[in-house]
C-alpha cells in the first residue's frame, strides 16, 4: 500500500489547462496577419471605451477559436495586451468605491474585465500547449517560458479583478496555476526572468519569472481578501513585486515546522493556499510550503513608521500601508483565522442602517421625537446641551463624503479616486434633491432603517443577506446600526468585517457587534465645552456588551484625536471630562477609541475656585 501511494504521488499531474475548441480560420481573416492586426489596433476608437471594449473582446474571442500558426499567434497576442490594459483601467471605475451589491452595469463591467484577462490567458495557454504537446522538432524553449509566465500573469489579473468584487475563485484557476508552476519547477525554468514588451521604457524594466508571478497569486490569497476594503486590496496588489522577493517555496520537510508565516500548497488540487495540513500531508510530495516570514519581518518594520488609517487623513504616499491594514495582514499571516464562537443557523428579521453619519442622524431624530412628546423631561434637562442640536465640525467637509439614506452609496467612506462628478454622484442634481431636504427620509423611521434577514448568528455578530432591492449599499469597514423589531428605540453598533458575492441577486455580509447600545454625543478638545461649532465633534457613545466600565468606547468619523488629552463630552445628561486612552481600530469610515472618565481633583478645584473652599463645612460651626 505504501509503495502504491508513493508511486501515485510521484506521477506527473495531468495537463489541466482548459482552452476552447478551434476551427479553421477563414482565408480572408485579418487575424492571420500581424501587420493587419496592428493596423486594426491603431485605429480603435479609444475615446469611446464601450465601442473599443466591444471590438477588442469580440476579436480576441474569435482569435482564440481559430487555428493560427504558432509564431503568428505569439506575435499577434502581444498586440492585444495594451488595448486590454487600457480598457480595464477605464472600466474599473464602474465597480470601485460604489458600494455593494453592485448595479447590473457594474457587474457587467467587472465581468468584462475578468473575461478580457481570461481570453489573453487562453491565448498564452494555447501557445504553451502547442509547445509542450506538439512536435519536439518545433519546440521553442524561449516561447514556452514566455507563454507560461504570461498565462500566469493574466490568471493573476483575472483573480484580482474577481476579488475586487468579492467573488470566489473561478473554478480551475488554482489547478491551472499550480500546474504551470509545477511544470516550470520540474524543468528548472521557474526562475528565468521574462521582460515586458511595452512601448513604455519604465515597463520594459519590469522583469518577473514564472515563480515570481505564482508567488504574487499566493500572496494575494493569504491576505484574507474578503476582509479587505477595495482600496486596501489594491495597495496590497501594488506591493506584491516588492514582497515576493522575500518569500520562498520549498518542500514541506525542508521548512520549519512552526506555523507562523507558513502556508501550504497542494500542486495537484484546485485549492488556494491553506494555513494547516495534516501530518500525513507533510510527507506527501504533492505539497509545497510557502514561507513568507521575510514579508512578515518587513511588515513589522513598516508598522513602526506607519500611521493609522482614518476618515480625515488619507495616505499621501500610496506605497505606504496603514497600521490598520498591516495589523490585519500580520495577524492573518501569523495564525489561521478561527471563529471564536459557534454559529447558530437562525433566520430572523432585523432592521439596519448603513453609515455612522446616518446612524447618528437617526438617533438624534428619535431623541428629538422623544423630547417633543415629553416636555416635562425636556424642561428638567434644559441645563444640558440638547442632543437635537448637536453640531459637527465644518472644517472636515472638504474630506468627508456625505451620504444620505436615499443615496445608493450608504456609508461614510472617503473615495481615494473621486471622479470629477463626485458631488452630483453623492447628492444628485439640483432637480433630484433639495439640499434643505437632504435627510428628509430620516424623519420616517420605518423607511430609514430597513429590514434585513440573518442567516446565522453567534455571540459576536451575524451573517446577513444583502439584496439589491435594499435602499443602501455597503462596503467592508462600514458601520451598521442594528435593531430588533421588538425594540425600536435601541440600536446596537456593528462593523462589516467581510463581504462575499455568492449569488447574482444577493451579497453575504459578516458583521461584528461592537456594542449592544449607543447614543449620540459631541466632544470638544479641552477641559470645557466650547460654544464654537468649529471645535465640536459629533461622535457615538458605545455601551453594553463588550464595553465595561473600564473600557468605555466612542466612534467618530470626523478627525483623529491625540491620545491622553483631556476632552469634554456632552451627552443628554450633561458634560463629562474624559481622556482617550487607546486607539482600538480605524479605517476610512470611522475611528474607535477607548476612554476613561476624568474626575476633578481637589487641586484643580482649588486652582479654579475660591481658596477657602476647603473650609466650607466650618463656617456654620464658628
PANUFI-315178 format. One record per residue (C-alpha): residue number from 1; x negated, y, z. Coordinates in steps of 0.05 Angstrom, whole numbers, plus 32768, in hexadecimal, padded with zeros to 4 digits. Layout:
N
k	c1	c2	c3
NUM	X	Y	Z .
...
END
This chain:
622
k	c1	c2	c3
1	8000	8000	8000 .
2	7FC8	8030	8012 .
3	7FA5	8022	7FD0 .
4	7FE6	802D	7FAA .
5	7FF0	8070	7FCD .
6	7FA8	8085	7FBF .
7	7FAF	8074	7F75 .
8	7FF1	809A	7F73 .
9	7FD0	80D7	7F92 .
10	7F95	80D5	7F62 .
11	7FC0	80D2	7F23 .
12	7FC0	810F	7EF6 .
13	8000	8138	7EFD .
14	802E	8138	7EC1 .
15	802C	8174	7E93 .
16	8065	819D	7EB1 .
17	8067	81DA	7E84 .
18	80AB	81EA	7E67 .
19	80B0	8208	7E21 .
20	80EB	820E	7DF1 .
21	80F2	81E4	7DB3 .
22	80D3	8202	7D75 .
23	80EC	8203	7D2D .
24	80CA	8214	7CEC .
25	80BF	825E	7CE1 .
26	80E2	827F	7CA5 .
27	80B1	828E	7C6D .
28	80C1	82D8	7C6F .
29	80BB	82E0	7CBB .
30	808F	831B	7CCE .
31	807C	82F3	7D0D .
32	804B	82CB	7CE2 .
33	801F	8308	7CD7 .
34	7FFB	832C	7D11 .
35	7FF5	836A	7CE5 .
36	8040	836D	7CDA .
37	804E	8362	7D24 .
38	801E	839A	7D36 .
39	8041	83C9	7D05 .
40	8085	83B5	7D22 .
41	806C	83C2	7D69 .
42	8052	8407	7D57 .
43	8096	841A	7D3A .
44	80BF	8407	7D78 .
45	80ED	8440	7D90 .
46	80CA	8446	7DD3 .
47	80F3	8484	7DE6 .
48	8130	8457	7DE6 .
49	8120	8423	7E1B .
50	8160	83FB	7E0F .
51	8154	83F2	7DC4 .
52	810A	83E4	7DCE .
53	811A	83AF	7E03 .
54	814E	838F	7DD5 .
55	811F	838A	7D9A .
56	80E4	8371	7DC3 .
57	810C	833C	7DE9 .
58	812F	8320	7DAB .
59	80EE	831F	7D82 .
60	80C7	82FF	7DBB .
61	80FC	82CA	7DC5 .
62	80FB	82BA	7D7A .
63	80AF	82B9	7D7A .
64	80AE	8282	7DB0 .
65	80DF	8256	7D8A .
66	80BC	8251	7D47 .
67	807D	822C	7D33 .
68	8042	825B	7D29 .
69	7FF8	824A	7D1F .
70	7FD3	824A	7D61 .
71	7FA2	8283	7D53 .
72	7FD8	82AE	7D33 .
73	8004	82A4	7D71 .
74	7FCA	82B5	7D9F .
75	7FBE	82F7	7D79 .
76	8008	830A	7D75 .
77	801A	82FD	7DBE .
78	7FE6	832F	7DD5 .
79	800C	8364	7DAD .
80	804B	8358	7DD7 .
81	802A	8365	7E1A .
82	8029	83B1	7E18 .
83	8072	83B9	7E01 .
84	8089	8389	7E38 .
85	8060	83AF	7E6C .
86	807F	83F0	7E54 .
87	80C6	83D5	7E56 .
88	80BF	83B6	7E9B .
89	80A0	83F5	7EB8 .
90	80DC	841D	7EA1 .
91	8115	83EE	7EB1 .
92	80FF	83DF	7EF9 .
93	811E	8422	7F0E .
94	8162	8401	7F06 .
95	8156	83D0	7F3F .
96	8124	83F3	7F6C .
97	813D	841B	7FA9 .
98	8186	8416	7F93 .
99	81A3	83EA	7FCA .
100	81BF	83A4	7FC8 .
101	81E8	8381	7FAD .
102	81D0	839B	7F6A .
103	8200	83B7	7F37 .
104	820C	838C	7EF8 .
105	81DF	83BC	7ED0 .
106	81A7	83B6	7F03 .
107	81AD	836A	7F04 .
108	81A8	8368	7EB8 .
109	816A	8395	7EBB .
110	8148	8368	7EEE .
111	815A	832A	7EC6 .
112	813D	834A	7E87 .
113	80FB	8359	7EAB .
114	80F4	8312	7EC2 .
115	8107	82F5	7E7E .
116	80D5	8321	7E59 .
117	809E	8308	7E87 .
118	80B7	82C0	7E7E .
119	80B6	82C6	7E32 .
120	806E	82DD	7E31 .
121	805B	82A6	7E62 .
122	807C	8274	7E33 .
123	8051	828D	7DF9 .
124	8012	8281	7E20 .
125	802B	823D	7E38 .
126	8036	822A	7DF0 .
127	7FEE	823D	7DE0 .
128	7FD5	8216	7E1D .
129	7FFB	81D7	7E0B .
130	7FE5	81DA	7DC2 .
131	7F9D	81D8	7DDB .
132	7FA5	81A5	7E12 .
133	7FD2	8174	7DEC .
134	7FBC	8184	7DA5 .
135	7F84	816B	7D79 .
136	7F41	816C	7D9F .
137	7F1E	8182	7D60 .
138	7F43	81C5	7D63 .
139	7F39	81CE	7DAE .
140	7F25	8215	7DC1 .
141	7F0C	8219	7E08 .
142	7F0F	8265	7E0B .
143	7F57	8267	7DF2 .
144	7F70	8233	7E22 .
145	7F53	8258	7E5E .
146	7F70	829A	7E47 .
147	7FB4	8279	7E3B .
148	7FB6	825A	7E80 .
149	7FA2	829B	7EA2 .
150	7FD4	82C5	7E7B .
151	800C	8293	7E87 .
152	7FFF	8297	7ED2 .
153	7FFD	82E3	7ECE .
154	8042	82E7	7EB1 .
155	805D	82B1	7EE0 .
156	8045	82DE	7F19 .
157	8067	831B	7EFA .
158	80A7	82F4	7EF0 .
159	80A5	82DD	7F38 .
160	8097	8324	7F51 .
161	80D2	8343	7F2B .
162	80FE	830B	7F46 .
163	80E8	8317	7F8E .
164	80F5	8362	7F86 .
165	813F	8351	7F82 .
166	813A	831C	7FBA .
167	8147	82E1	7F8C .
168	812A	829C	7F9A .
169	80F0	8280	7F72 .
170	8104	8269	7F2C .
171	8108	821D	7F25 .
172	80C7	8202	7F09 .
173	809F	8241	7F18 .
174	8072	8222	7F4E .
175	806D	81DF	7F2A .
176	8050	8201	7EED .
177	8023	8230	7F14 .
178	8007	81F5	7F3D .
179	7FFB	81CE	7EFE .
180	7FD5	8205	7EDA .
181	7FA9	8210	7F17 .
182	7F9D	81C6	7F22 .
183	7F8A	81BD	7ED8 .
184	7F59	81F7	7EDB .
185	7F3B	81DF	7F1C .
186	7F32	8198	7F04 .
187	7F0F	81B2	7EC5 .
188	7EE5	81E3	7EED .
189	7EFE	8220	7EC6 .
190	7F29	823E	7EFD .
191	7EF7	8274	7F0F .
192	7EE6	828D	7EC9 .
193	7EFC	82D5	7EC3 .
194	7F2A	82EC	7E8B .
195	7F28	8335	7E75 .
196	7F64	8360	7E66 .
197	7F6D	8371	7E1C .
198	7F88	83B8	7E20 .
199	7F80	83FA	7DFC .
200	7F76	8419	7E42 .
201	7F2D	8415	7E58 .
202	7F3E	8410	7EA2 .
203	7F68	83D2	7E96 .
204	7F31	83B0	7E6F .
205	7F07	83B1	7EAF .
206	7F3B	8385	7ED1 .
207	7F20	833E	7ED1 .
208	7F45	8305	7EF2 .
209	7F3C	82BA	7EF0 .
210	7F71	8285	7EF1 .
211	7F63	827A	7F3B .
212	7F69	82C5	7F4A .
213	7FAF	82CA	7F2A .
214	7FC5	828A	7F4D .
215	7FAD	82A5	7F90 .
216	7FD5	82E4	7F83 .
217	8014	82BB	7F7A .
218	8006	8294	7FBA .
219	7FF7	82D4	7FE1 .
220	803A	82F3	7FCE .
221	805F	82B5	7FE4 .
222	803C	82B5	8029 .
223	8055	82FC	803A .
224	809E	82E7	8046 .
225	80B4	8313	800D .
226	80FE	8310	801F .
227	80ED	8335	805F .
228	80C9	836E	803C .
229	80E7	83AD	801E .
230	80DE	83B8	7FD4 .
231	80AB	83EF	7FE2 .
232	8084	83C0	8010 .
233	8085	8388	7FDD .
234	8069	83B6	7FA8 .
235	8032	83CD	7FD7 .
236	801F	8384	7FE4 .
237	801F	8376	7F99 .
238	7FEE	83B0	7F8E .
239	7FBF	8393	7FC3 .
240	7FBC	834D	7FA7 .
241	7F7D	8354	7F7C .
242	7F59	8371	7FB8 .
243	7F70	833B	7FE7 .
244	7F68	82FD	7FBB .
245	7F1C	8305	7FBE .
246	7F20	82F6	8009 .
247	7F48	82B5	8003 .
248	7F32	826E	7FF5 .
249	7F54	822F	7FDA .
250	7F37	81EC	7FED .
251	7F44	81A5	8005 .
252	7F6C	81A1	8045 .
253	7F36	8177	8065 .
254	7F02	81AD	8057 .
255	7F2A	81E4	8079 .
256	7F2F	81F0	80C4 .
257	7F69	81CF	80E6 .
258	7F82	820F	8107 .
259	7FC3	8228	80EA .
260	7FB5	8273	80EC .
261	7FAA	828E	80A7 .
262	7FB1	824A	8084 .
263	7FE8	8237	8053 .
264	7FF0	81F6	802C .
265	7FFF	81E8	7FE3 .
266	801B	81A9	7FC4 .
267	7FFF	81AB	7F7D .
268	8031	8176	7F65 .
269	806F	8199	7F7F .
270	809C	81D3	7F6D .
271	8094	81F1	7FB2 .
272	8074	8233	7FC9 .
273	803D	8232	7FFE .
274	8051	8219	8042 .
275	8035	8226	8087 .
276	8035	81DF	80A2 .
277	802B	8199	8088 .
278	802F	8154	80A8 .
279	7FF1	812C	80BD .
280	7FFC	80FC	8083 .
281	7FFD	8136	8051 .
282	7FBA	814F	806A .
283	7F9A	8111	804B .
284	7FC2	8118	800A .
285	7F96	812D	7FD0 .
286	7FD0	8153	7FB0 .
287	7FCD	8187	7FE7 .
288	7FA0	81C4	7FEB .
289	7F94	81F5	8023 .
290	7F99	8240	8017 .
291	7F6D	8266	8049 .
292	7F7D	82B0	804F .
293	7F59	82BE	8090 .
294	7F2D	82EF	806A .
295	7F6B	8317	8057 .
296	7F82	8313	809F .
297	7F41	8332	80B7 .
298	7F47	836B	8085 .
299	7F90	8376	8098 .
300	7F7D	837C	80E1 .
301	7F46	83AE	80D0 .
302	7F76	83D7	80A5 .
303	7FA9	83D5	80DD .
304	7F7D	83FE	810B .
305	7F7C	8439	80DA .
306	7FC3	8430	80C0 .
307	7FFE	845D	80D2 .
308	8044	8447	80E5 .
309	8077	844A	80AE .
310	80AD	847D	80BE .
311	80E7	84A1	809B .
312	80C6	84E5	809A .
313	807F	84CF	8088 .
314	806F	84A8	8049 .
315	802B	848C	803A .
316	8003	84BE	8010 .
317	7FD4	8488	7FF8 .
318	7FFC	844E	7FD9 .
319	7FC1	841F	7FE5 .
320	7FC7	8427	8031 .
321	7FF8	83F8	8052 .
322	8020	8410	808F .
323	801A	83F1	80D4 .
324	8061	83D9	80CD .
325	8050	83B0	808F .
326	800D	8397	80A9 .
327	802F	8380	80E9 .
328	8060	8356	80C1 .
329	802A	8339	8095 .
330	7FFA	8328	80CF .
331	8032	8305	80F6 .
332	8048	82DC	80BA .
333	8002	82C7	80A8 .
334	7FEF	82B3	80EF .
335	8029	8284	80FC .
336	8067	826B	80D9 .
337	80A7	8292	80E4 .
338	80D4	8269	8111 .
339	811A	8276	8127 .
340	811E	8288	8171 .
341	8166	8273	8179 .
342	8192	823E	8159 .
343	81C5	8254	8125 .
344	820E	8246	812E .
345	8237	823F	80EF .
346	826F	826F	8102 .
347	8294	8298	80CF .
348	82B9	82D4	80EA .
349	82C7	831C	80D7 .
350	829F	8358	80EE .
351	829F	83A1	80DA .
352	825F	83C1	80C2 .
353	8243	8404	80AC .
354	81FF	840E	808B .
355	81CC	8443	809E .
356	81B8	8465	80DE .
357	81D3	84A8	80C5 .
358	8217	848A	80B5 .
359	821A	8465	80F8 .
360	820A	84A5	811E .
361	823F	84CC	80FA .
362	8274	8496	8105 .
363	8265	8493	8150 .
364	8269	84DE	8155 .
365	82AC	84DE	8131 .
366	82C6	84A8	8160 .
367	82AF	84CF	819D .
368	82CE	8510	8182 .
369	8310	84EC	8178 .
370	830C	84D1	81BF .
371	82FD	8516	81DB .
372	8339	8534	81B6 .
373	8367	8500	81D5 .
374	834C	850B	821B .
375	8347	8557	8227 .
376	833E	854F	8272 .
377	8300	8525	8269 .
378	82E5	8558	8237 .
379	82F0	8590	8268 .
380	82CC	856B	82A0 .
381	8291	855E	8274 .
382	828C	85A5	8258 .
383	8249	85B0	827A .
384	8229	857C	824D .
385	8219	8588	8204 .
386	8254	856C	81DC .
387	823E	8531	81B1 .
388	826E	8546	817A .
389	8240	8582	816E .
390	81FF	855D	816A .
391	81D0	857A	8137 .
392	8196	8560	810F .
393	8155	857D	80FA .
394	8159	85A4	80B9 .
395	810E	85A1	80AF .
396	8113	8558	809A .
397	8148	8562	8064 .
398	8113	8564	802E .
399	80FB	851E	803F .
400	813B	84FA	8053 .
401	816C	84DD	8022 .
402	81B4	84EB	8036 .
403	81E3	84B1	802B .
404	822E	84B6	8036 .
405	825C	847A	8042 .
406	827D	8486	7FFE .
407	8238	8480	7FDD .
408	8220	843D	7FC4 .
409	81DA	8447	7FE0 .
410	81EF	843E	8029 .
411	81B0	8442	8053 .
412	817F	8478	8067 .
413	8143	8464	803D .
414	8114	8497	801F .
415	8106	8486	7FD7 .
416	80BD	8481	7FC7 .
417	80CB	848A	7F7D .
418	8105	84BA	7F78 .
419	8121	84CA	7F34 .
420	812B	8512	7F1D .
421	8176	8506	7F26 .
422	8171	84EF	7F6E .
423	819F	8526	7F89 .
424	81D7	8514	7F5B .
425	81CC	84CA	7F67 .
426	81D3	84D3	7FB2 .
427	8208	8509	7FB7 .
428	822B	8504	7F74 .
429	823B	853C	7F45 .
430	825F	857A	7F5F .
431	829F	8560	7F3F .
432	829A	851E	7F64 .
433	828E	8535	7FAB .
434	829C	8576	7FCF .
435	825E	8581	7FFC .
436	828C	8598	8034 .
437	82B0	8555	8032 .
438	8272	8529	802A .
439	8284	84FF	8067 .
440	82CF	8501	805D .
441	82D5	84B6	805D .
442	82B3	84B2	80A1 .
443	82F0	84CF	80C3 .
444	8318	8491	80B0 .
445	82FA	845A	80DB .
446	8318	841E	80B4 .
447	82F9	8437	8074 .
448	82B5	844B	8092 .
449	82A7	8408	80B3 .
450	82B8	83D0	8083 .
451	82C5	8387	808E .
452	828C	8354	8084 .
453	828A	8309	808F .
454	8257	82E3	80B8 .
455	823D	829F	80A0 .
456	8218	828D	80DF .
457	81FF	82AF	811E .
458	81CC	82A7	8155 .
459	81BC	82CA	8196 .
460	8195	8300	8171 .
461	81BF	830D	8133 .
462	81E7	82F6	80F8 .
463	81E3	82DF	80B0 .
464	8214	8309	8088 .
465	8231	8303	8042 .
466	822D	8346	801E .
467	825B	834C	7FE2 .
468	8259	837A	7FA6 .
469	829E	8395	7FBA .
470	8284	83B3	7FFA .
471	8280	83FF	7FF9 .
472	8238	8402	8011 .
473	81F7	83E5	7FF8 .
474	81C0	83CB	8027 .
475	8175	83C1	8028 .
476	8142	839D	8053 .
477	8135	83CA	808F .
478	8179	83ED	808F .
479	819C	83FB	80D1 .
480	81E2	83DE	80D6 .
481	8219	83EF	8107 .
482	8241	83B0	8118 .
483	8282	83AC	813F .
484	82B4	8376	814E .
485	82FD	837F	8137 .
486	8311	8375	8181 .
487	82E6	83B0	8199 .
488	82EC	83EB	8168 .
489	82C9	841C	8197 .
490	8288	83F6	81A2 .
491	8251	83EE	816E .
492	8214	83C2	8173 .
493	81D6	83D6	814D .
494	81B3	83A6	811D .
495	817B	83A9	80EA .
496	8178	8382	80A8 .
497	813D	8353	80AC .
498	8144	832D	8069 .
499	816C	832A	8029 .
500	8178	82F1	7FFA .
501	81A0	82F4	7FBA .
502	81B9	82AD	7FB1 .
503	81FA	82B5	7F8D .
504	820D	82E6	7F56 .
505	8245	8307	7F7D .
506	8228	8306	7FC3 .
507	81EA	8317	7FEA .
508	81D4	82F6	802B .
509	81B8	8322	8063 .
510	8194	830E	80A3 .
511	819F	8343	80D8 .
512	8182	8349	811E .
513	81A9	836B	8154 .
514	817F	839F	8178 .
515	81B3	83B4	81AB .
516	81FA	83A2	81BD .
517	8211	83EA	81C5 .
518	81FA	8430	81B2 .
519	820B	8479	81B6 .
520	81F6	84B9	8192 .
521	81C6	84E9	81B4 .
522	8198	8522	81A3 .
523	8151	8529	81BC .
524	8125	8568	81C2 .
525	80DA	8566	81CA .
526	80CA	8586	820D .
527	80E6	8587	8254 .
528	8122	85B3	8242 .
529	8159	85AC	820F .
530	8152	85DE	81D6 .
531	818B	8606	81B8 .
532	8164	860B	8178 .
533	817E	85D7	8148 .
534	8139	85D3	8128 .
535	8121	85B0	8168 .
536	815C	8581	8170 .
537	8158	853B	8154 .
538	8192	850C	814A .
539	8186	84C5	8166 .
540	81A9	8486	817C .
541	81A4	846E	81C4 .
542	81A1	8422	81C9 .
543	81BB	83FA	8204 .
544	81D4	83B5	8215 .
545	81B4	8372	8205 .
546	816A	8374	81F8 .
547	8162	83B9	8217 .
548	815B	83B8	8262 .
549	8151	83F2	8293 .
550	8106	83EE	8289 .
551	810A	83F0	823D .
552	813D	8423	8227 .
553	813C	842D	81DC .
554	814C	8463	81A9 .
555	8150	8463	815D .
556	8141	84A0	8131 .
557	813C	84AC	80E7 .
558	8125	84F4	80E9 .
559	80DC	84F7	80FE .
560	80A4	84D4	8125 .
561	8096	84EC	816C .
562	8057	84E6	8195 .
563	8058	84B2	81CC .
564	8053	84C5	8216 .
565	8070	850B	820C .
566	80A9	8525	8235 .
567	80EA	852F	820F .
568	8131	8544	8220 .
569	816A	8515	820E .
570	81B0	8531	8209 .
571	81E9	8500	8210 .
572	8234	8509	821D .
573	8223	8504	8268 .
574	81EE	853B	8269 .
575	81A4	8545	8261 .
576	816D	8513	8273 .
577	8121	8518	8272 .
578	8101	84DD	824E .
579	80BD	84C6	8238 .
580	80B2	849C	81F9 .
581	8087	8461	820F .
582	8082	8433	81D2 .
583	8089	8434	8187 .
584	80AE	83F2	817D .
585	80B6	83F0	8132 .
586	80C4	841D	80F7 .
587	80CF	8420	80AC .
588	80E8	8453	807A .
589	812E	844F	8099 .
590	8123	8456	80E5 .
591	80F3	8458	811F .
592	8101	8430	815E .
593	80E3	8449	81A0 .
594	80E5	8432	81E8 .
595	80EA	8468	821D .
596	80EE	8472	8268 .
597	8114	84A6	8290 .
598	80E8	84DB	82B2 .
599	80FE	84F3	82F7 .
600	80ED	8538	830E .
601	80BC	8533	8348 .
602	80B4	8562	8382 .
603	8078	8584	8363 .
604	809E	8597	8324 .
605	80D9	85B1	834E .
606	80AB	85DB	8379 .
607	808B	85F9	833B .
608	80CC	8608	8319 .
609	80F7	861C	8355 .
610	80F4	8641	8398 .
611	80B6	8631	83C1 .
612	80E2	862B	83FF .
613	810D	85F5	83E1 .
614	80EB	85C1	840E .
615	810A	85E2	844B .
616	8151	85E2	8431 .
617	816A	85B2	8467 .
618	814C	85DD	849F .
619	8170	8620	8496 .
620	81B2	860D	84B7 .
621	818E	85F0	84F4 .
622	8167	862E	8505 .
END
